[in-house]
């Protein structure tokens, strides 16, 4: 690894913000390492929502803390400041929030595997009747009950017309 050449890939698991674990990526790890030799791969967890505990934005803030922790120790890890966030489902949603809501300069790319971009729309126009209760359980409210939180949890609200970064 080198402090300037070793790019970082952070994997963020899915699970509807209330289940899942970083081990969900274990079956893909050998392939990821094979396709991206020389990259530093960080596979992270975040606190899961359960009942009235760890409601959103807990998960978002955990991913933000992990990103900052890794970035602030890049010299110790011998990695560059070029991060790619990869997330599936809820993990994709959390990756998008890191890249767009916080405008992290170290996030150079985001790979979102079927993560939501507009929480209000997903609640109001669900593909399954199970989606609204699942979102409400994580957010702790409906879009009409707490529209600000739904706005703050929708990555689409933070996308700008800025030029895409280069890796």
Protein Blocks (a to p, Z undefined) as FASTA:
>chain_A
ZZklmccdddddehehpgccfklmmmmmmmmmmmmghiacddddddddehjgoiafklmm
mmmmmmmmmmmmmmmnopafbdcdddehjlmmmmmmmmmmnopaklmbdcdehiafblkl
mmmmcfbfklmmmmmmmnopafklmmmlmmmmmmklmcccbdcddZZ
